[in-house]
Amino acid sequence: MPSPVKVEHINPFLSATIETFKSMLRTQITPGKIILIKGAKLSYDISGIIGLSGGARGTVTLSFPRITALKAVSEFIGEKVVTMDDTVKDAIGELTNIVAGSAKKDLAQYKINISLPSVITGENHKVLGGKEVIPLVVPFSSPLGDFNLIVSFISET
């Protein structure tokens, strides 16, 4: 039976996302109410995914609608971006990597290793978790648009 991610697992990713957007994109973001992804009808245009392994395994994902991704990447790189190209893919992967790396330090007890980022693009794609855990989704609102942080994480200890 799948179990939901624990709050102590998601909080470091939540804090890391807020801090990353504040420092790297000079943007204040506001988290919404955390929801379970099971049965949720959430779809995206671009998602950066980092795998977690070691004393815990799973994934952390930042997923964006197209327009939010373009605005976020424009802020991140300091120049206007208007098409979903390799620059956008690379930047979304790097933002996800920064969030995962920052959260990792607050999860030291799990001795987590993080993978290189993978970026998925495609209109209305869905991000699902593994069989062992029900992912939690943190919706964020910002002046750049809405996006989601998805954490699918299970500790081995």
ROKOLPA-653291 format. One record per residue: residue number from 1; residue in three letters; x, y, z of N, C-alpha, C, CB in turn. Coordinates in steps of 0.001 Angstrom, whole numbers. Glycine has a CB too. Example, Ala and Ser with C-alpha at 12.3 -4.5 7.8 and 13.67 -1.06 7.14 Angstrom:
<rs>
+-----+--------+---------+---------+---------+---------+---------+---------+---------+---------+---------+---------+---------+---------+
: num : residu :      nX :      nY :      nZ :     caX :     caY :     caZ :      cX :      cY :      cZ :     cbX :     cbY :     cbZ :
+-----+--------+---------+---------+---------+---------+---------+---------+---------+---------+---------+---------+---------+---------+
:   1 :    ALA :   13190 :   -5690 :    7800 :   12300 :   -4500 :    7800 :   13200 :   -3300 :    7800 :   11308 :   -4473 :    9046 :
:   2 :    SER :   12850 :   -2250 :    7080 :   13670 :   -1060 :    7140 :   12900 :      30 :    7870 :   14084 :    -598 :    5725 :
+-----+--------+---------+---------+---------+---------+---------+---------+---------+---------+---------+---------+---------+---------+
</rs>
This chain:
<rs>
+-----+--------+---------+---------+---------+---------+---------+---------+---------+---------+---------+---------+---------+---------+
: num : residu :      nX :      nY :      nZ :     caX :     caY :     caZ :      cX :      cY :      cZ :     cbX :     cbY :     cbZ :
+-----+--------+---------+---------+---------+---------+---------+---------+---------+---------+---------+---------+---------+---------+
:   1 :    MET :     844 :   -1180 :       0 :       0 :       0 :       0 :     888 :    1242 :       0 :    -960 :      -1 :    1222 :
:   2 :    PRO :     740 :    2131 :    -982 :    1551 :    3356 :   -1008 :    1284 :    4236 :     209 :    1272 :    4147 :   -2287 :
:   3 :    SER :    2319 :    4923 :     663 :    2161 :    5838 :    1791 :    2498 :    7252 :    1336 :    3062 :    5414 :    2989 :
:   4 :    PRO :    1864 :    8266 :    1968 :    2188 :    9648 :    1584 :    3559 :   10060 :    2097 :    1125 :   10614 :    2115 :
:   5 :    VAL :    4157 :   11009 :    1431 :    5418 :   11597 :    1863 :    5186 :   12246 :    3222 :    5959 :   12638 :     817 :
:   6 :    LYS :    6174 :   12158 :    4115 :    6053 :   12781 :    5433 :    6403 :   14259 :    5358 :    6958 :   12071 :    6452 :
:   7 :    VAL :    5781 :   15048 :    6234 :    6013 :   16494 :    6256 :    7497 :   16806 :    6453 :    5179 :   17154 :    7369 :
:   8 :    GLU :    8169 :   16053 :    7313 :    9591 :   16330 :    7545 :   10437 :   16079 :    6301 :   10109 :   15479 :    8693 :
:   9 :    HIS :    9893 :   15310 :    5351 :   10597 :   15093 :    4093 :   10378 :   16243 :    3118 :   10147 :   13786 :    3461 :
:  10 :    ILE :    9214 :   16844 :    3139 :    8886 :   17877 :    2149 :    9356 :   19271 :    2563 :    7392 :   17901 :    1912 :
:  11 :    ASN :    9427 :   19541 :    3858 :    9786 :   20890 :    4316 :   11120 :   21399 :    3776 :    9827 :   20912 :    5810 :
:  12 :    PRO :   12184 :   20580 :    3734 :   13437 :   21092 :    3165 :   13304 :   21494 :    1688 :   14529 :   20043 :    3307 :
:  13 :    PHE :   12494 :   20764 :     923 :   12289 :   21102 :    -486 :   11447 :   22367 :    -627 :   11616 :   19936 :   -1225 :
:  14 :    LEU :   10476 :   22523 :     255 :    9635 :   23715 :     274 :   10491 :   24957 :     549 :    8517 :   23576 :    1340 :
:  15 :    SER :   11299 :   24899 :    1600 :   12186 :   26014 :    1955 :   13196 :   26294 :     850 :   12920 :   25717 :    3265 :
:  16 :    ALA :   13753 :   25233 :     270 :   14751 :   25398 :    -791 :   14140 :   26055 :   -2028 :   15361 :   24038 :   -1166 :
:  17 :    THR :   12907 :   25713 :   -2350 :   12239 :   26314 :   -3513 :   12010 :   27804 :   -3281 :   10891 :   25604 :   -3799 :
:  18 :    ILE :   11510 :   28146 :   -2104 :   11269 :   29558 :   -1774 :   12569 :   30352 :   -1834 :   10631 :   29689 :    -372 :
:  19 :    GLU :   13624 :   29823 :   -1234 :   14905 :   30527 :   -1196 :   15538 :   30630 :   -2590 :   15865 :   29817 :    -238 :
:  20 :    THR :   15424 :   29580 :   -3386 :   15989 :   29597 :   -4735 :   15318 :   30673 :   -5589 :   15836 :   28216 :   -5400 :
:  21 :    PHE :   13996 :   30753 :   -5531 :   13298 :   31768 :   -6320 :   13602 :   33179 :   -5812 :   11788 :   31515 :   -6288 :
:  22 :    LYS :   13765 :   33311 :   -4512 :   14084 :   34621 :   -3936 :   15486 :   35069 :   -4356 :   13978 :   34575 :   -2396 :
:  23 :    SER :   16461 :   34179 :   -4258 :   17841 :   34574 :   -4525 :   18218 :   34517 :   -6006 :   18770 :   33698 :   -3742 :
:  24 :    MET :   17739 :   33536 :   -6742 :   18165 :   33356 :   -8131 :   17256 :   34073 :   -9142 :   18211 :   31880 :   -8455 :
:  25 :    LEU :   15975 :   34238 :   -8792 :   15031 :   34872 :   -9715 :   14496 :   36194 :   -9179 :   13875 :   33934 :  -10001 :
:  26 :    ARG :   14960 :   36557 :   -7975 :   14516 :   37801 :   -7344 :   12986 :   37898 :   -7312 :   15104 :   39010 :   -8087 :
:  27 :    THR :   12359 :   36778 :   -6983 :   10901 :   36676 :   -7007 :   10400 :   36032 :   -5726 :   10429 :   35870 :   -8229 :
:  28 :    GLN :    9409 :   36653 :   -5116 :    8744 :   36075 :   -3952 :    7682 :   35086 :   -4452 :    8100 :   37196 :   -3046 :
:  29 :    ILE :    7710 :   33885 :   -3904 :    6702 :   32892 :   -4256 :    5934 :   32515 :   -3000 :    7350 :   31635 :   -4912 :
:  30 :    THR :    4695 :   32117 :   -3179 :    3835 :   31785 :   -2057 :    3325 :   30360 :   -2205 :    2662 :   32775 :   -1955 :
:  31 :    PRO :    3634 :   29490 :   -1223 :    3120 :   28122 :   -1313 :    1633 :   28082 :    -987 :    3893 :   27192 :    -366 :
:  32 :    GLY :     941 :   27169 :   -1654 :    -469 :   26933 :   -1370 :    -625 :   25708 :    -490 :   -1268 :   26764 :   -2669 :
:  33 :    LYS :   -1823 :   25221 :    -398 :   -2132 :   24046 :     412 :   -1578 :   22786 :    -259 :   -3661 :   23919 :     629 :
:  34 :    ILE :    -847 :   21996 :     519 :    -258 :   20755 :      12 :   -1378 :   19764 :    -305 :     747 :   20146 :    1045 :
:  35 :    ILE :   -1253 :   19108 :   -1464 :   -2235 :   18098 :   -1858 :   -1536 :   16797 :   -2231 :   -3093 :   18603 :   -3037 :
:  36 :    LEU :   -2253 :   15697 :   -2106 :   -1751 :   14407 :   -2575 :   -1989 :   14339 :   -4073 :   -2444 :   13208 :   -1833 :
:  37 :    ILE :   -1012 :   13798 :   -4791 :   -1139 :   13734 :   -6236 :   -2090 :   12615 :   -6667 :     230 :   13534 :   -6871 :
:  38 :    LYS :   -2317 :   11629 :   -5798 :   -3170 :   10496 :   -6153 :   -4547 :   11000 :   -6574 :   -3293 :    9504 :   -4966 :
:  39 :    GLY :   -4887 :   10740 :   -7796 :   -6184 :   11150 :   -8308 :   -6236 :   12591 :   -8771 :   -7210 :   10939 :   -7272 :
:  40 :    ALA :   -5182 :   13372 :   -8520 :   -5181 :   14775 :   -8936 :   -5008 :   14858 :  -10449 :   -4058 :   15568 :   -8214 :
:  41 :    LYS :   -5669 :   15782 :  -11043 :   -5601 :   15977 :  -12495 :   -4663 :   17148 :  -12787 :   -7027 :   16237 :  -13102 :
:  42 :    LEU :   -3374 :   16929 :  -12617 :   -2384 :   17975 :  -12811 :   -1591 :   17682 :  -14074 :   -1447 :   18088 :  -11586 :
:  43 :    SER :   -1478 :   18665 :  -14954 :    -683 :   18487 :  -16157 :     173 :   19728 :  -16374 :   -1587 :   18215 :  -17387 :
:  44 :    TYR :    1270 :   19548 :  -17101 :    2286 :   20576 :  -17236 :    2804 :   20638 :  -18659 :    3431 :   20323 :  -16270 :
:  45 :    ASP :    3636 :   21657 :  -18922 :    4289 :   21790 :  -20222 :    5788 :   21503 :  -20141 :    4060 :   23188 :  -20778 :
:  46 :    ILE :    6382 :   21711 :  -18959 :    7798 :   21405 :  -18758 :    8019 :   21051 :  -17292 :    8704 :   22606 :  -19183 :
:  47 :    SER :    8805 :   20003 :  -17054 :    9101 :   19544 :  -15695 :   10577 :   19188 :  -15582 :    8220 :   18327 :  -15318 :
:  48 :    GLY :   11214 :   19691 :  -14521 :   12572 :   19302 :  -14169 :   12482 :   18283 :  -13056 :   13436 :   20531 :  -13744 :
:  49 :    ILE :   13156 :   17136 :  -13226 :   13065 :   16033 :  -12264 :   14463 :   15640 :  -11814 :   12327 :   14813 :  -12880 :
:  50 :    ILE :   14623 :   15494 :  -10502 :   15878 :   15014 :   -9911 :   15573 :   13727 :   -9151 :   16524 :   16099 :   -8960 :
:  51 :    GLY :   16352 :   12691 :   -9405 :   16218 :   11445 :   -8669 :   16989 :   11509 :   -7361 :   16703 :   10270 :   -9513 :
:  52 :    LEU :   16428 :   10855 :   -6341 :   17061 :   10772 :   -5026 :   17387 :    9314 :   -4737 :   16142 :   11371 :   -3913 :
:  53 :    SER :   18582 :    9064 :   -4199 :   18961 :    7715 :   -3813 :   19797 :    7780 :   -2545 :   19735 :    7006 :   -4952 :
:  54 :    GLY :   20161 :    6633 :   -2028 :   20918 :    6567 :    -782 :   20019 :    6065 :     319 :   21510 :    7939 :    -413 :
:  55 :    GLY :   20002 :    6768 :    1466 :   19159 :    6375 :    2588 :   17696 :    6713 :    2379 :   19645 :    7029 :    3840 :
:  56 :    ALA :   17401 :    7335 :    1268 :   16032 :    7638 :     864 :   16009 :    7584 :    -649 :   15546 :    9040 :    1405 :
:  57 :    ARG :   14847 :    7286 :   -1198 :   14765 :    7287 :   -2656 :   13455 :    7907 :   -3114 :   14898 :    5861 :   -3207 :
:  58 :    GLY :   13512 :    8445 :   -4308 :   12339 :    9086 :   -4865 :   12743 :   10158 :   -5850 :   11475 :    9676 :   -3766 :
:  59 :    THR :   11889 :   11162 :   -5987 :   12154 :   12255 :   -6911 :   11645 :   13575 :   -6342 :   11506 :   11976 :   -8272 :
:  60 :    VAL :   12227 :   14640 :   -6833 :   11715 :   15990 :   -6598 :   11574 :   16613 :   -7981 :   12675 :   16853 :   -5643 :
:  61 :    THR :   10441 :   17270 :   -8191 :   10109 :   17793 :   -9511 :    9589 :   19223 :   -9399 :    9067 :   16895 :  -10203 :
:  62 :    LEU :   10030 :   20077 :  -10302 :    9436 :   21395 :  -10491 :    8725 :   21353 :  -11834 :   10518 :   22552 :  -10433 :
:  63 :    SER :    7419 :   21611 :  -11824 :    6612 :   21523 :  -13047 :    5915 :   22851 :  -13323 :    5570 :   20387 :  -12932 :
:  64 :    PHE :    5957 :   23250 :  -14580 :    5487 :   24579 :  -14974 :    4589 :   24524 :  -16200 :    6668 :   25491 :  -15246 :
:  65 :    PRO :    3599 :   25425 :  -16243 :    2968 :   25696 :  -17527 :    3953 :   26493 :  -18383 :    1616 :   26473 :  -17344 :
:  66 :    ARG :    3772 :   26478 :  -19672 :    4692 :   27112 :  -20613 :    4986 :   28573 :  -20266 :    4126 :   27029 :  -22011 :
:  67 :    ILE :    3969 :   29374 :  -20077 :    4166 :   30812 :  -19876 :    4938 :   31102 :  -18585 :    2812 :   31530 :  -19846 :
:  68 :    THR :    4663 :   30342 :  -17530 :    5398 :   30532 :  -16271 :    6864 :   30149 :  -16451 :    4762 :   29694 :  -15133 :
:  69 :    ALA :    7107 :   29053 :  -17162 :    8488 :   28625 :  -17409 :    9258 :   29702 :  -18171 :    8512 :   27297 :  -18196 :
:  70 :    LEU :    8652 :   30264 :  -19191 :    9325 :   31304 :  -19979 :    9642 :   32530 :  -19132 :    8459 :   31709 :  -21173 :
:  71 :    LYS :    8703 :   32943 :  -18296 :    8936 :   34100 :  -17428 :   10005 :   33801 :  -16379 :    7632 :   34520 :  -16740 :
:  72 :    ALA :    9947 :   32600 :  -15785 :   10929 :   32220 :  -14759 :   12330 :   32148 :  -15350 :   10556 :   30869 :  -14127 :
:  73 :    VAL :   12460 :   31536 :  -16505 :   13778 :   31424 :  -17137 :   14285 :   32807 :  -17549 :   13717 :   30483 :  -18367 :
:  74 :    SER :   13417 :   33672 :  -18014 :   13826 :   35034 :  -18357 :   14433 :   35737 :  -17156 :   12636 :   35836 :  -18887 :
:  75 :    GLU :   13809 :   35590 :  -15994 :   14352 :   36181 :  -14756 :   15666 :   35510 :  -14366 :   13332 :   36055 :  -13598 :
:  76 :    PHE :   15722 :   34195 :  -14498 :   16887 :   33413 :  -14090 :   18128 :   33785 :  -14900 :   16597 :   31923 :  -14238 :
:  77 :    ILE :   17970 :   33918 :  -16225 :   19147 :   34181 :  -17068 :   19333 :   35663 :  -17383 :   19035 :   33406 :  -18365 :
:  78 :    GLY :   18347 :   36484 :  -17032 :   18490 :   37916 :  -17206 :   18241 :   38428 :  -18613 :   19828 :   38308 :  -16796 :
:  79 :    GLU :   17566 :   37647 :  -19429 :   17174 :   38122 :  -20762 :   15854 :   37480 :  -21149 :   18272 :   37802 :  -21823 :
:  80 :    LYS :   15083 :   38172 :  -21953 :   13748 :   37713 :  -22321 :   13823 :   36452 :  -23180 :   12990 :   38817 :  -23067 :
:  81 :    VAL :   13054 :   35455 :  -22769 :   12963 :   34188 :  -23495 :   11513 :   34032 :  -23934 :   13436 :   32961 :  -22608 :
:  82 :    VAL :   11290 :   33705 :  -25207 :    9919 :   33622 :  -25720 :    9578 :   32265 :  -26336 :    9702 :   34697 :  -26746 :
:  83 :    THR :   10560 :   31386 :  -26492 :   10278 :   30063 :  -27051 :   10815 :   28973 :  -26139 :   10886 :   29927 :  -28455 :
:  84 :    MET :   10141 :   27838 :  -26136 :   10562 :   26681 :  -25337 :   11695 :   25984 :  -26098 :    9352 :   25686 :  -25064 :
:  85 :    ASP :   12913 :   26431 :  -25834 :   14069 :   25883 :  -26523 :   15011 :   25217 :  -25524 :   14803 :   26982 :  -27308 :
:  86 :    ASP :   16203 :   24878 :  -25990 :   17177 :   24218 :  -25119 :   17594 :   25090 :  -23944 :   18398 :   23827 :  -25914 :
:  87 :    THR :   17607 :   26401 :  -24122 :   17929 :   27304 :  -23018 :   16925 :   27137 :  -21885 :   17952 :   28766 :  -23500 :
:  88 :    VAL :   15646 :   27051 :  -22226 :   14597 :   26879 :  -21215 :   14743 :   25516 :  -20542 :   13188 :   27020 :  -21854 :
:  89 :    LYS :   14964 :   24477 :  -21320 :   15140 :   23135 :  -20753 :   16319 :   23104 :  -19782 :   15351 :   22099 :  -21874 :
:  90 :    ASP :   17451 :   23665 :  -20215 :   18643 :   23684 :  -19355 :   18395 :   24466 :  -18069 :   19833 :   24289 :  -20108 :
:  91 :    ALA :   17720 :   25606 :  -18180 :   17471 :   26458 :  -17007 :   16509 :   25790 :  -16028 :   16907 :   27819 :  -17445 :
:  92 :    ILE :   15473 :   25144 :  -16523 :   14536 :   24440 :  -15638 :   15253 :   23284 :  -14947 :   13302 :   23918 :  -16435 :
:  93 :    GLY :   16102 :   22576 :  -15669 :   16906 :   21511 :  -15052 :   17815 :   22058 :  -13977 :   17734 :   20788 :  -16104 :
:  94 :    GLU :   18441 :   23198 :  -14244 :   19355 :   23800 :  -13266 :   18605 :   24312 :  -12039 :   20141 :   24947 :  -13910 :
:  95 :    LEU :   17457 :   24931 :  -12222 :   16656 :   25373 :  -11070 :   16272 :   24184 :  -10184 :   15382 :   26110 :  -11549 :
:  96 :    THR :   15876 :   23090 :  -10815 :   15509 :   21885 :  -10065 :   16728 :   21338 :   -9323 :   14923 :   20805 :  -11014 :
:  97 :    ASN :   17876 :   21365 :   -9971 :   19119 :   20906 :   -9357 :   19487 :   21761 :   -8145 :   20256 :   20929 :  -10382 :
:  98 :    ILE :   19318 :   23066 :   -8249 :   19627 :   23980 :   -7140 :   18704 :   23683 :   -5951 :   19477 :   25471 :   -7592 :
:  99 :    VAL :   17412 :   23502 :   -6228 :   16453 :   23187 :   -5157 :   16826 :   21875 :   -4479 :   15014 :   23107 :   -5716 :
: 100 :    ALA :   17088 :   20838 :   -5258 :   17416 :   19522 :   -4679 :   18715 :   19584 :   -3883 :   17532 :   18457 :   -5788 :
: 101 :    GLY :   19724 :   20264 :   -4417 :   21000 :   20382 :   -3709 :   20870 :   21144 :   -2407 :   22020 :   21059 :   -4587 :
: 102 :    SER :   20065 :   22184 :   -2413 :   19848 :   22962 :   -1194 :   19085 :   22153 :    -144 :   19086 :   24251 :   -1518 :
: 103 :    ALA :   18073 :   21420 :    -576 :   17289 :   20601 :     361 :   18122 :   19451 :     928 :   16035 :   20042 :    -336 :
: 104 :    LYS :   19037 :   18949 :     137 :   19868 :   17808 :     547 :   20599 :   18077 :    1860 :   20882 :   17476 :    -545 :
: 105 :    LYS :   21070 :   19302 :    2046 :   21827 :   19608 :    3276 :   20949 :   19495 :    4519 :   22429 :   21020 :    3195 :
: 106 :    ASP :   19643 :   19718 :    4379 :   18729 :   19599 :    5520 :   18201 :   18178 :    5709 :   17564 :   20550 :    5345 :
: 107 :    LEU :   18638 :   17280 :    4845 :   18230 :   15867 :    4939 :   19465 :   14983 :    5106 :   17419 :   15435 :    3675 :
: 108 :    ALA :   20481 :   15519 :    5771 :   21767 :   14828 :    5896 :   21637 :   13448 :    6527 :   22723 :   15663 :    6712 :
: 109 :    GLN :   20666 :   13271 :    7421 :   20522 :   11984 :    8099 :   20204 :   10848 :    7128 :   19435 :   12075 :    9152 :
: 110 :    TYR :   19717 :   11174 :    5931 :   19375 :   10138 :    4944 :   20517 :    9843 :    3973 :   18147 :   10561 :    4159 :
: 111 :    LYS :   21597 :   10622 :    4058 :   22751 :   10435 :    3168 :   22295 :   10326 :    1704 :   23551 :    9167 :    3576 :
: 112 :    ILE :   21558 :   11336 :    1282 :   20959 :   11342 :     -48 :   21978 :   11682 :   -1122 :   19808 :   12326 :    -100 :
: 113 :    ASN :   21872 :   10969 :   -2227 :   22582 :   11320 :   -3450 :   21536 :   11843 :   -4426 :   23377 :   10086 :   -4048 :
: 114 :    ILE :   21912 :   12846 :   -5207 :   20966 :   13364 :   -6198 :   21509 :   13105 :   -7600 :   20707 :   14886 :   -5981 :
: 115 :    SER :   20594 :   12791 :   -8506 :   20974 :   12513 :   -9890 :   21119 :   13817 :  -10665 :   19933 :   11594 :  -10571 :
: 116 :    LEU :   21582 :   13688 :  -11874 :   21553 :   14821 :  -12792 :   20089 :   15091 :  -13139 :   22412 :   14540 :  -14087 :
: 117 :    PRO :   19743 :   16322 :  -13439 :   18343 :   16609 :  -13751 :   17922 :   16036 :  -15099 :   18105 :   18105 :  -13738 :
: 118 :    SER :   16685 :   15610 :  -15157 :   16026 :   15248 :  -16411 :   14939 :   16285 :  -16633 :   15434 :   13772 :  -16376 :
: 119 :    VAL :   14721 :   16653 :  -17866 :   13681 :   17628 :  -18179 :   12720 :   16992 :  -19180 :   14296 :   18957 :  -18747 :
: 120 :    ILE :   11448 :   17055 :  -18836 :   10405 :   16525 :  -19702 :    9609 :   17700 :  -20244 :    9483 :   15515 :  -18941 :
: 121 :    THR :    9405 :   17710 :  -21546 :    8572 :   18732 :  -22157 :    7454 :   18051 :  -22930 :    9406 :   19658 :  -23082 :
: 122 :    GLY :    6416 :   18771 :  -23136 :    5280 :   18250 :  -23886 :    4003 :   18786 :  -23281 :    5274 :   16706 :  -23895 :
: 123 :    GLU :    3163 :   19278 :  -24119 :    1930 :   19894 :  -23663 :    1083 :   18904 :  -22862 :    1137 :   20429 :  -24851 :
: 124 :    ASN :     663 :   19342 :  -21685 :    -240 :   18582 :  -20810 :     304 :   17231 :  -20360 :   -1537 :   18368 :  -21509 :
: 125 :    HIS :    1639 :   17111 :  -20172 :    2155 :   15848 :  -19633 :    1834 :   15776 :  -18140 :    3698 :   15720 :  -19876 :
: 126 :    LYS :    1834 :   14562 :  -17618 :    1533 :   14333 :  -16207 :    2778 :   13788 :  -15518 :     333 :   13354 :  -16040 :
: 127 :    VAL :    2931 :   14130 :  -14240 :    4041 :   13634 :  -13432 :    3432 :   12765 :  -12342 :    4905 :   14814 :  -12824 :
: 128 :    LEU :    3812 :   11491 :  -12323 :    3289 :   10548 :  -11340 :    4433 :   10050 :  -10471 :    2564 :    9361 :  -12031 :
: 129 :    GLY :    4127 :    9587 :   -9284 :    5147 :    9050 :   -8392 :    5331 :    7561 :   -8598 :    4789 :    9332 :   -6947 :
: 130 :    GLY :    6170 :    6958 :   -7776 :    6386 :    5525 :   -7825 :    5263 :    4770 :   -7151 :    7701 :    5173 :   -7184 :
: 131 :    LYS :    5406 :    3467 :   -7088 :    4364 :    2619 :   -6519 :    4347 :    2629 :   -4993 :    4539 :    1212 :   -7006 :
: 132 :    GLU :    5478 :    2979 :   -4368 :    5589 :    2864 :   -2915 :    5161 :    4106 :   -2152 :    6987 :    2539 :   -2553 :
: 133 :    VAL :    5023 :    5234 :   -2845 :    4745 :    6480 :   -2145 :    3787 :    7348 :   -2967 :    6056 :    7243 :   -1859 :
: 134 :    ILE :    2885 :    8013 :   -2256 :    1982 :    8962 :   -2908 :    2654 :   10337 :   -2853 :     553 :    8985 :   -2212 :
: 135 :    PRO :    2982 :   10910 :   -3996 :    3666 :   12200 :   -4000 :    2804 :   13324 :   -3439 :    4097 :   12546 :   -5402 :
: 136 :    LEU :    3478 :   14288 :   -2844 :    2815 :   15501 :   -2388 :    3114 :   16622 :   -3369 :    3269 :   15884 :    -954 :
: 137 :    VAL :    2110 :   17431 :   -3625 :    2241 :   18560 :   -4526 :    2080 :   19838 :   -3717 :    1198 :   18488 :   -5678 :
: 138 :    VAL :    3043 :   20736 :   -3881 :    2934 :   22061 :   -3281 :    2728 :   23045 :   -4427 :    4213 :   22427 :   -2416 :
: 139 :    PRO :    1510 :   23577 :   -4561 :    1291 :   24593 :   -5594 :    1872 :   25931 :   -5134 :    -226 :   24737 :   -5915 :
: 140 :    PHE :    2534 :   26614 :   -6025 :    3094 :   27926 :   -5732 :    2457 :   28964 :   -6640 :    4627 :   27921 :   -5900 :
: 141 :    SER :    2247 :   30145 :   -6089 :    1839 :   31283 :   -6897 :    2952 :   32316 :   -6825 :     471 :   31878 :   -6411 :
: 142 :    SER :    3080 :   33078 :   -7887 :    4123 :   34100 :   -7950 :    3747 :   35134 :   -8999 :    5506 :   33469 :   -8271 :
: 143 :    PRO :    4450 :   36262 :   -9020 :    4214 :   37244 :  -10077 :    4528 :   36684 :  -11472 :    5055 :   38491 :   -9819 :
: 144 :    LEU :    5314 :   35612 :  -11528 :    5669 :   34990 :  -12806 :    4610 :   34002 :  -13278 :    7007 :   34285 :  -12689 :
: 145 :    GLY :    3733 :   33591 :  -12374 :    2719 :   32584 :  -12683 :    2778 :   31455 :  -11673 :    2907 :   32036 :  -14105 :
: 146 :    ASP :    1877 :   30527 :  -11821 :    1788 :   29390 :  -10907 :    2645 :   28231 :  -11403 :     327 :   28941 :  -10749 :
: 147 :    PHE :    3134 :   27432 :  -10466 :    3879 :   26216 :  -10773 :    3768 :   25291 :   -9576 :    5377 :   26526 :  -11114 :
: 148 :    ASN :    4258 :   24054 :   -9720 :    4163 :   23088 :   -8636 :    5512 :   22464 :   -8305 :    3172 :   22007 :   -8992 :
: 149 :    LEU :    5694 :   22206 :   -7031 :    6781 :   21377 :   -6512 :    6145 :   20035 :   -6180 :    7496 :   22033 :   -5239 :
: 150 :    ILE :    6728 :   18959 :   -6684 :    6199 :   17619 :   -6425 :    7300 :   16811 :   -5751 :    5708 :   16920 :   -7751 :
: 151 :    VAL :    7012 :   16280 :   -4570 :    7998 :   15491 :   -3833 :    7464 :   14077 :   -3652 :    8322 :   16141 :   -2453 :
: 152 :    SER :    8236 :   13125 :   -4145 :    7935 :   11704 :   -4000 :    9175 :   11100 :   -3344 :    7587 :   11003 :   -5405 :
: 153 :    PHE :    9081 :   10765 :   -2068 :   10272 :   10498 :   -1257 :    9930 :    9461 :    -213 :   10806 :   11794 :    -587 :
: 154 :    ILE :   10731 :    8423 :    -117 :   10535 :    7427 :     936 :   11888 :    7110 :    1557 :    9858 :    6130 :     376 :
: 155 :    SER :   11950 :    7118 :    2887 :   13222 :    6852 :    3556 :   13421 :    5351 :    3695 :   13272 :    7537 :    4943 :
: 156 :    GLU :   14675 :    4959 :    3598 :   15040 :    3549 :    3723 :   15306 :    3173 :    5183 :   16277 :    3242 :    2866 :
: 157 :    THR :   15351 :    4183 :    6051 :   15670 :    3902 :    7462 :   14474 :    4150 :    8338 :   16845 :    4754 :    7939 :
+-----+--------+---------+---------+---------+---------+---------+---------+---------+---------+---------+---------+---------+---------+
</rs>
